């Protein structure tokens, strides 16, 4: 059972969907992720795509993020997220979009939404077409100095996103998962 590991709700267990349709990020990987972000999480606007139980978004909120938008289509996962929203009492700080991620990413783009931290954890075994699609749809939603983190399984190649203006800053393996950190290329990166 995932739990919030730091911040205002430290130690709170989170609801998860039944079965094996959701794969919670390990505490070790989550701790490493937020250690790398550090105090920068304070006041951030977060987008969690393929949110599962929402544990990454709830961890970010516990550590001081301003607002989190979660996209998830699995009904059981949506029910778990709703329980977690009630449990944390963060209904005013969480927007849940239940349905197909493509529809919601397009809607957010039309609205001009921008996020400081975007976490993408697509289903493992997902096609390369999905990865390519996300590489095109995500960058317009990332703030100029924002951070994109993609979680993937160890045996999949790390996405190269230079062609959409994102530079791979770091890629770290934690057990069977890999966290890849991206930021927009700067003028000094190009020269």
VENRA-V754482 format. One record per backbone hydrogen bond with DSSP energy under -1.0 kcal/mol. CO is the residue of the C=O (numbers start at 1). NH is the residue of the N-H. E is the energy in kcal/mol with one decimal. If there is no record, write none. Layout:
[[CO;NH;E] [CO;NH;E]]
This chain:
[[2;14;-3.0] [4;11;-3.4] [7;10;-1.5] [9;12;-2.2] [12;4;-2.5] [26;30;-2.7] [27;31;-3.0] [28;32;-2.1] [29;33;-2.6] [30;34;-2.4] [31;35;-1.9] [32;36;-2.0] [33;37;-1.5] [34;38;-2.5] [37;40;-1.3] [38;41;-1.4] [39;42;-1.7] [41;44;-2.2] [44;66;-2.1] [44;67;-1.4] [45;116;-1.9] [45;117;-1.8] [46;69;-2.8] [47;119;-3.0] [48;71;-2.7] [49;121;-1.8] [51;54;-2.7] [54;58;-2.8] [55;59;-2.1] [56;60;-2.2] [57;61;-2.3] [58;62;-2.4] [59;63;-1.6] [60;65;-2.7] [61;64;-1.5] [62;8;-2.3] [64;43;-3.0] [67;46;-2.9] [68;95;-2.6] [69;48;-2.8] [70;97;-3.2] [71;50;-1.3] [71;51;-2.2] [72;99;-1.5] [74;78;-2.6] [75;79;-2.3] [76;80;-2.1] [77;81;-2.7] [78;82;-2.6] [79;83;-2.0] [80;84;-2.3] [81;85;-2.6] [82;86;-2.1] [83;87;-2.8] [84;88;-2.4] [85;89;-1.3] [85;90;-1.5] [90;93;-1.9] [93;68;-2.6] [95;70;-3.0] [97;72;-2.0] [100;104;-1.6] [101;105;-2.9] [102;106;-2.2] [103;107;-2.1] [104;108;-2.7] [105;109;-2.2] [106;110;-2.4] [107;111;-2.0] [108;113;-2.4] [109;112;-1.3] [115;143;-3.1] [116;147;-2.6] [117;47;-2.4] [118;149;-2.9] [119;49;-2.8] [120;151;-2.7] [123;126;-1.8] [127;131;-1.4] [128;132;-2.5] [129;133;-2.7] [130;134;-2.6] [131;135;-1.9] [132;136;-1.0] [133;137;-2.1] [134;138;-2.6] [138;141;-2.4] [139;142;-1.4] [141;115;-3.0] [143;146;-2.3] [147;118;-2.7] [148;182;-2.9] [149;120;-2.8] [150;180;-2.3] [152;178;-2.9] [153;156;-1.9] [161;164;-1.6] [161;166;-2.3] [162;165;-2.0] [165;185;-2.8] [167;183;-1.8] [170;181;-3.1] [172;179;-2.9] [174;177;-2.0] [176;154;-2.5] [177;174;-3.2] [178;152;-2.3] [179;172;-2.7] [180;150;-2.3] [181;169;-3.3] [181;170;-1.1] [182;148;-2.3] [183;167;-3.7] [186;190;-1.4] [187;191;-1.7]]
